[in-house]
């Protein structure tokens, strides 16, 4: 091994002895003085004077046909390679995205409207708004448990005024009418609805199914998936009623009878916050009863993120997730890069025309007809901002699976093409919950409670709940 005053280290390996280098004088580069007849090629490397403690990289140089020389350098080449690592590339992409968004900020159209004391912010002017009188909360009540006998009570509004566009007004009226016209066959359930105002001032449509028997064993809060609404689970809610559970359903922002452009989600954090507030309301109305949450697809992802809040998790006895959106991949990898920019500029844009057939979510033809002929079910292509929000919440959950402590049952069909069943396996493997179960159903698709085996799925859920009350 030869060390020069310039910081170069040469290590010779092979059968031959270490070559002698003529070291004379105080030259800064002794390597340049190697005799030409030596069978060795030498490159000089120096340690930077500003980083005396830096790590040394190793490079192999040729030294004849049967030996080699290692040159230990300052590690600059390793740092160059690190610049092209996936982690650094992702960081670079994030910085570029932030810069582009900052430069595009002046071009975003923000419309401020003030009327009757309310302020509404909209990204675009394409929606026509209607200002209506203060909201009224209406509840349906069965009188004396008789079928068809009902009455209505009116509660004073909690917010002075609310803005509802015409599309929301139509959807909300339809959702209300379905509750009022619901003819429970045996009179064992009472179905009500109410309007819930969020902290942001949005109005959400909520409903409940209560057993006629006053002895409730527990509570269940249902959260639907993307593009659908809570009313689709009415039959399942009545099955829960038959087992002594009072059921609540909430249409999250942009869905069913709730405020917002149909299937447009400005932020799934809104839905998470709304669920927390709604749970507080449910807890206050039913003190002492164990509460469970059941969420489908994106609704399951919303519930999971809410459960990461220790204050909520400590008050919930368990959750059931069907086909949760824990693993959702974009149709093309480039979308993950462009989504934040496109979602910022054109949040409500749809990539293609509406697809009435939708994705394969059930093997029951009648269930598909019922779903996609329902005016409260959105059948168009997903909006850019909504898709980005789903990718964002799925990514957040995958990074925090070990923080899940609530008891849970996760169910997934292995043939699901909407959400990834392997992500449910990962949830089960990584969650810190001491009480956790997973059920994978071979060949079943996305909408488990609307598959031909729906009774089996419902039975598994009921058994799991009954064992915990």
N, C-alpha and C positions, 0 to 999 in steps of 0.2 A: 504494500500500500504506500503510495507516494502522496504527500500533502504539500501543496504549494502555499506560498504566502498569500496568494490571492483567494484562498478558500476552496481550491479544487481538490477533490479526493479521487484517486484512481485505485481500483481494486482489480488485480489480475487474477484470472482463474484459468487453469489448464495444466497440461503436463509440463510445459516449459516453465522455466523459472521466471520470476518477475523481471521484466526488461529494465535495464539500467537507463535512467534518464540523466543526461549530463546537467546537473544542477550547479550552475555557477553564477556568481554575481547576484544582483538584487532585482532581476527582471520580474515584471508583474505577471508574465505568462510563460512559465517554464515549459508548458506543453508544446509551445511553438519551437522549442529547441530540440525536439526528438529527431534523432538521426533518420534520414530518409530510407536507410536500408533495413529498418526494423519492420517486421510484419504486423504493423499495428496502425489503426486509424484512430485519431484522437480528436475529440471536440472539447474545447475548454468551456467550463461553466463556472460562474462565480456566485458566491452568496452575497445577497444585497446587504450593504452596510446598515440599512435602515431596519432590517428585520433579522437580527442576529440570532433570534430564538426560533426562527421558522423551521418547519419540518423539512427533511431532505428527501427528494425523490430519487428513484433509481432508474438508470438507463443502461442498457447493455450495448457495448460496442464490439465490433468484430476484432479478433486478434488472431489472425491466421485461420487455419482450417479446423483446429481442434481446441481452441481456447477462446475465452471472451473476457471482456473488461467491463466492470460495472462502474458507472460514474454517478456519484451521489450529488444531486443538485439541490437548489433551494425549494423545489416543489412548485415552481411557477406553472409547469405544464399541467400538474394536477388541478391547480386552481382554474386553468383555462378550460379543462374538461368539465369542471363543476359548473361552469357557466351554461353548459348545454344539457345539464341534467333536467329531468322532468319537473322536479320541484322548482328549479329556477325558471324554467320556461313558463310554468303556471303563474309564478309570481310576476314575470314579465308581462304575460297576457293580462293579468289583473291590473297592473299599472297602466298599460295601454288602454284598457277599457275605461278606467277611471279618467284618464286624460281625454279620451274621446267624448265621454259623457259630459265632462266639464266644458269642453269646447262647444258642444251641441246645446247646452243649457239655454242660451239666449233664444234659440229657435223653437223651443217648446212652447206650445200655446196653452196658456193657463187662463181660464175664464173665471173671473170673480163676479158673483152676483149677490147682491144684498136686497132682500125683500122681506118685509114683515119681521125684521129683526134676525133673519137667518142668513148665513153665509154658505154658499155652495161652491165647491171647486170642481171643475171638470177639465179633463185633458183635451177634449175636443168639443166643437160646437154642433156636432151632428145630432145630438139627442134633443128632442123637443120636450121641455119641462112643463109641468102643470103644478101650480100652487093651490093647495087644497086647505080646507079648514082643519083645525086641530084633530089629531087622531082619536078614534073612539075604540075602546076595547070591548069586544062582544064575546060572550061566552054562551055556549049552548048547555042547557041543563035538562036532563030527563026528570020528569016529575013523577014521583012515586014509583019509579022503576018501570012504568008502563011503556010499552013499545009505541013509538010514534008521538007520545006526549012530550012536548018540550016547551021551554020558555027561554027568554033572552034577558040578560041583565046588562046594563050599560054602566061602564066605569068612567070616571073623569080622566081626561088625557094627562099623561105625565110630562109631556113636552108641549109648549104653547103652539108650535106649528111644525109641520113636517112636509118635506118636498117629496112627491112621488110622481114619477113620469107615467105616461099613459100605459106603457107596456107593463110596468109593475102593478098599476091599478087593475089591469085586466087579470093578471096572474093571481093577484091577491084575492080578488073577488071570486075567482074560480076555486082557489084553495079553501076559502071560507064556505062556499056553497057545498063543497064536497063533505065538509064536516057536518054541516047542518042537515044534509040529506042522507047521511050515513044511517042506514037501517040495520042496527045490530040485530042479528037473527034471534038470539035467545035472551037478549036484554041483560047479559052478564057484564057488559062494559058501558061506560059513559065516556063519550068522546067530546072533548072541548077544544077550543082554540083561543089564543090570546096574542096580542101584539107586544113584543118586547123591544124596548128602546135601548140601544147600546150607548156606551159612553161617548161615542163619536156623534151620536144623534141619529144614526140609522135605525130604521124600524125593521125588525125581523118577525117573521111569522112563526109561531110556535103552536104546538098542539099537544094534547095529552089523552091518554086512554087509562081510565081508572076502573078497577074491579068494583062491582056493586057492593060486594062485601066490604065493610069498613076495616076489617082486619088485614091490613097490607103487610106483607112480609118483607118487602124491600122496594127499591126504586131502580128504574133503568132509564138512562138518557141515551136516545138513539141519535146517531149522526150519519146522515146519508153520504153517498159518494158524489163525485163530480157529475154535473149536468142533471142530476135527479132531484128528489125532494123527499121530505119525511113521510108524506102520505103514502108512498109506495110500500111502506112497511106496516101498513095498518093491520093486515092479517096476522103478521108475526107479533105485533103489539098485543093483539087480542089473545094470542096463545100465551104470552107472558102474563096477561091479566088472569087467565085461567089458573095460573100457578101462583097467584097472589102478589104479583108485581105491578106497581103503578108505573106507567111508561110516559116519558116526555120525549117529544121530537122537536128539533129546531132546524129550520131551513137557513143554512148559512148564507152570507152575503152573496147576492147575485143569483140566488136559487129559489125555486118554489114561489112562495108568496112574500118573500123578503125584498127589501130595497136593493137596487143595483141593476145594471144592464144584465140581461139573462146570460148566465155562465161566464160573466166577466168578474174576475177576482183581482182587485187592485193589490191585495196583500193577504196571504194566508195567515199572517200574524194577526190580522183583524179577526179572522175566524177563530183562532186560538184564544184571543182575548175575549171574544164574545162567548165562547164556550165556558170560560172561567166565570164570567159574570152570570151566565145562565145557571151554572152549577150553584153559585152562591144563592141565587133565588130559589132553586129547588131545595137546597139544604134548609133554608129559612122556612119554607112552607111545610117541610116534613122532618121536623127534628127527631133525632133518635133512630131513624130508619137507615139501614145500610144502602149505599148507593153504588150502582154499577154503571159503566158506560159501554155501549156497543157501537162500534164504528166500522163502516164499510169503505174500502179503498182509500180515497183521499180523506174521508171522514175518520178513518182509522189513524192516518198520519196526524191529523189535527188533534185527536185524542192523545196520541203518544207524546206529542210535543207539549201539550198541556200537563201531562203527567210528569214532565221533567221539572215542574214547579213543585217543590216540597210541600207548599201550603195546600195545593190541590191534591197531590198524591196521598197525603196523610188522611184526607177525608173521603177518599174513594176506596171502596172495598175490593174492586177488581175491574178489569176491562176485558172485553171480547173483541177481537179484530178479525174481520173477514176480508181476505185479499188486500191487506194494507199496502198503501203506496210508500213502502220503505225503500224499495228498489224500483226506480223508473228511469229508463235510459232514453235519451233523445233519439229521434229517427235517424239522425246523422250526427257524428261527433262535432262537426262544425257548428251545429246549432247551439251546443253548450257554450261556444265562444261568442257567437253572435247574439244569443238570446238576450243578454242584459242590454245591449245597444238597441236592438229592434224593439224590445219591450218598453224601452224608454221613449223611443220616437213614435212607435205605432202600437201602443199597448192593446188596442181592441181589434187589431187586424187579424183576419182569418186567412190562412194560406190557400184554402180552396173552398168550393161551394159546399153547402150542407150535404151530408151523406145520410139519407133517411134510414138506410139499413144499419148504419153504425158498425162498430167492431163486434166480432163474435164474443159475446159475453154470457150466453146461455145456450144449452142444447135443446131447450124447450121452445119450439116455434111459436106457440101461443104467448109465452112470456115475452118474446121479442116483439111480437105484434102489439101487445099491451103497452110495453115500454115506449116504443118509438111512435106510437099513435097518441101518446099522452102530451097535451099541450104544455104541461108543466115540466116536461123533460126536454132539455135542449138537444137537438139533433144535428146542429151545425158543427163545422170544424172548430177545433179548439182555438181560442184566442191566444195571441202571443204572450201577453202578460200572464194569463192564467197558466199556460204551459211552463213558463219560466218559474212561476211561484211553486208549482209542483216539483220541478227539478230542485229548487232551492230547499224546500222543506225536507225532501228525501235525502239530500246531501247532508243537511243538518242532523237528521236522525241517525244516519249511518256513522257519523262522527261521535254520537253520544249514546249509542246503544247500551254501553256498560252502565250508564246512569239510570236506566229503567229499573225501578225497584217495586213497582206496583204488581200485584198478582195479575196474571193475564193468561188468556187462551187465544192462540193465534191459529187461524184456519186458512188453508189455501188449496186451490186446485192446481195440480201439476201441469195442466194444459192451459193455464192462464197466460194470455198474450198481452194483457194490459199492464199488470204489475208482476214483479218477479217473485216466484215462490222461493227461490234461493235466498232472497233477502229476508223472508220470514224465518228461514232456517238460521240465518245469521243472527236475527233478533233473538231467537230462542237460545242460541249458543252463547251470545255475549251479554245478554241482560243479567243484571245482578239480582233479579227477583228470586226469592226462595220458593215461591209458588208459581210455576210456569208450566204451560202445556202447549203442545203443537199437534195439529191434525192436518195431514196432507192427504188429499183425495185424488187418486189416480184418474186422470182423464177429465176431471171437472174444469169448467171455465171460470170466468171472473165473478159473475153474480151468483154466489153460492146459494143464497136464499131464494133464488128464482130458477135453480136447476131442477131437473126431474127428481133429484134426491133431496129436495128442500126439506122434507119432513125429517130426514135423517140428520141434516145439518141443524135444524131447529131443536131436535131432541138432544143433540150433544150440548148445545148451548144451554138449554134448560137444565140438563143434568149438572152441568158445571156450576150454574147459578144456585141451584137448590142445595148443593153440597156446601155452600158458603154463606147461608143465611140461617 
